[in-house]
Amino acid sequence: MKRSKKSTGRNWLLSGTASCLAMLAPVAAIAQEAAPAPAPASGDQVAAGADAQQGLGEIVVTATRRSESIQKVPISLQALTPEKLEQRQVNSFSDYVTLLPSVSYASLGPGRSDLFFRGIAVDGGQLSTAGTYLDDIPLTTAGRMPEIHVYDMARVEALSGPQGTLFGSSSLSGTLRLITNKPDFSKFSAGYDVEANKYGKGDAGHMEEGFVNVPLADNLAVRLVGFYRHDGGYIDNTAGSHTYQLGDDDPSTSITITNKDMVKDNYNPVTEYGGRAALAWQPAPDWTVSPQFVYQYLNAQGGFNYDPRVGDLKVHDFHETYNKDEWYQAALTVTGKIADFDVVSSTGYFKRRIKNANDYTYYTVFYDSQGPGYEAYLQFRNKAGNLIDPTQQYFGNNTNRKFTQELRISVPKSWPFSLTVGGFYQWQKNEFNEDYYIPGLHDATNVDGGTSYLRRDAFYLTEVDRIFKDYALFAEGTYEVVPHVKVTGGIRLFRAKNESHGFEGVQSTALAAGCTTPFTGPRVTTCDNVTVANPYNESGETHKVSVAWQVASDKMVYATYSTGFRPGGSNTIAPDHPYKADRLTNFELGFKTAWGPNFRFNLAAYYEKWKGIQYSVVPSGFQGNGLTLNAGDGRVYGVEADFDWRLGPLSISGSGAYNDAALSSDFCNLTGPGSTEQFAACTGEPDKIAAANGTRLPRQPKFKGTMVARYGFSLGSLDSFVQAAANHQSSSTSNLDTFKNSLLGDTPGFSSFDFSAGVSKANWNAEIFLQNAFDKRGQLSKNTFCAIEVCSGSSRTLPIKPQFFGIRFGQKF
């Protein structure tokens, strides 16, 4: 059975941020990033001032590790500016991902999401296909992307396609970057926002946010940010019961369980709080030292996927479910010049603790439904000889640590070409401590009269450390070969190592490994059945070549070739069959244009080849241990486009993506039950094929898009606006394996609509908003408690946010 790897952590709040909030009574505002912006690339582009109301203004990004206009970057790139983030009431991952058409995701709730770009999405691999960065530091975690609270942000950048040259192995399909506002030496500023909200049929919530920027000297400034958020729940845990036959036909062995102690309406509230403290110091001209500390704590109760068989936004949960996720990042960025060469050093340390409980009833229910022969999973007696409730539960107490160091050097800007070279090192360790347990099992015997627990009440136990090391040298430069035509080239030499140590399995797994049970010694060292003789070790390179033709000052055409990779690894249950790195090659043509000061339109068309797709399966006979395979090759044909249009007081913007993602070769099945090997070839033999050439890749809708219309007007002495937004995405499949997908089913397409209106004057603003106005139940993904073949009968669906409305007030000083 496939065991979930979900966990969480304990709670404390950053004392400096709490003090700041106490003084400010929450704060808010969104400013420009401290890095100096280049002059507008065109006289048609208005950067600031009163005239900006009549023009679109310029968006400056750092996607190429240097500040430049988004219209000059020869890759497909979307940037959500502070204005867009504020106008769409963005504060979390699920909010801004709606606005990114090439991005999709699967999730079990807050803090438990996996990010995908352009349809490069399957269930497999120990590492993510997309990178996530906070400023210059990667936070990427497969299946558990840290959900950075979006407040006082300079922008959110979504870089589609492989970013292997500048961003490395976690950026196979794209990179998501959240850029914070930096301390400002020039002036004091502060602000706050408060919000009251409610789910349509669910509970009420609220949010308080605030920031303060204080120049301490001409060369020293500090910026503090804090927030507290509480979301009401909207999923009901309704009354349910189940009668176990415990593998026998004898009624005397039946046990009936109910969830009467867990029945509750709106049982999935979320509480989240945290803060950010950043310092900027200029010890000498051209040198800046910038330490930053970010802390967040998330407590998400209940489940966020519902069971349509039970009812709309309803489930039958029998035991407690929660996700307590605590993390911090300490970062140090040093920028300066050595003989006119720009130098940037970025150092980061990230630690995350996740405590996570899941109801695992339906795993047990499945085995009970199989009848005689499954007694070892079901029949346990206490010392009095009475049968105990065999229902399994899950508890995880997992820790992630990550250290990152990057050094970049760029040639002087006076040189006739630009060139950045650098080195990168990353070490990360993921400690998994997970009990799939039956309460009271430590004091019980199984049907054969022996014990069945490994530690505490764990029937199935995971105590595994996974260590990943990445090394890289990279270079990327641009040269104007003829007037208005620039060529960019890049290369990254990489080496990736990973290894695992520890134990994973049930009692019989431990006994087969020659271990004594129950375990009494320290975790990991008690019984090691995970370590392989030859840890994964791979080196290679990725490339980028781009040609950009500046047809006019505000119009560019480009062609880009880029590659990316994701490291492979070892398989616990098949040490002689490691899985290889998968690689992505991107061919992209695009243009970026402005037509006067009020209209901007960008488009990219691309073809991507995905080689050696990593995919996870759970072979029978291995007590739930998973196996990662290389499931053949895939390809993506796609188009992305976005536009902004200002017509006096009316502004209209939109973005959309079409992705046709499918296998380009047959995915061969395992050779048989209990096997860990694939058929070497399967073309023309349907019984050997798990998914045929042409099968859609899962999770990514073929079309996803959003459009916004905003009208500004005066209401007496108040500046006012009304806004309407439409979101749409088409259907998507749920799993690459054709049989598994038939069990889960596709997610249908849907549309939703958001509305808002507000007023502002001087330094304050107020607005009301209504999201998913018509309460549509859009389905984003489908999930199971364990292996799809086992738990598809109790699968659940992740919906978009139900109808949600609120009122917001803010001030800036």
HUGIQUI-V839504 format. One record per run of one state. SS is the DSSP state (helix for helix, strand for strand, loop for the rest). FROM is the first residue (numbers start at 1). TO is the last residue. If there is no record, write none. Layout:
BEGIN
SS;FROM;TO  SS;FROM;TO
END
This chain:
BEGIN
loop;1;14  helix;15;24  loop;25;49  helix;50;54  loop;55;59  strand;60;61  loop;62;67  strand;68;69  helix;70;72  loop;73;76  strand;77;81  helix;82;87  loop;88;92  helix;93;97  loop;98;102  strand;103;107  loop;108;112  strand;113;117  loop;118;129  strand;130;134  loop;135;136  strand;137;138  loop;139;152  strand;153;160  loop;161;173  strand;174;180  loop;181;188  strand;189;199  loop;200;203  strand;204;217  loop;218;219  strand;220;231  loop;232;235  strand;236;237  loop;238;240  strand;241;244  loop;245;250  helix;251;253  loop;254;254  strand;255;258  loop;259;263  strand;264;264  loop;265;269  strand;270;284  loop;285;286  strand;287;301  loop;302;304  strand;305;306  loop;307;313  strand;314;315  loop;316;321  strand;322;338  loop;339;340  strand;341;359  loop;360;360  helix;361;369  loop;370;374  helix;375;378  loop;379;379  strand;380;381  loop;382;386  strand;387;387  loop;388;392  strand;393;410  loop;411;416  strand;417;437  loop;438;440  helix;441;443  loop;444;444  strand;445;446  loop;447;457  strand;458;482  loop;483;484  strand;485;506  helix;507;512  loop;513;535  strand;536;552  loop;553;554  strand;555;566  loop;567;568  strand;569;569  loop;570;578  strand;579;579  loop;580;581  strand;582;594  loop;595;598  strand;599;611  loop;612;613  strand;614;617  loop;618;626  strand;627;630  loop;631;633  strand;634;647  loop;648;649  strand;650;663  loop;664;666  strand;667;668  loop;669;669  strand;670;670  loop;671;677  strand;678;678  loop;679;685  helix;686;688  strand;689;691  loop;692;695  strand;696;696  loop;697;702  strand;703;715  loop;716;717  strand;718;729  loop;730;731  strand;732;732  loop;733;737  helix;738;744  loop;745;746  strand;747;747  loop;748;749  strand;750;761  loop;762;763  strand;764;771  loop;772;778  strand;779;783  loop;784;787  helix;788;794  loop;795;795  strand;796;799  loop;800;803  strand;804;812  loop;813;813
END
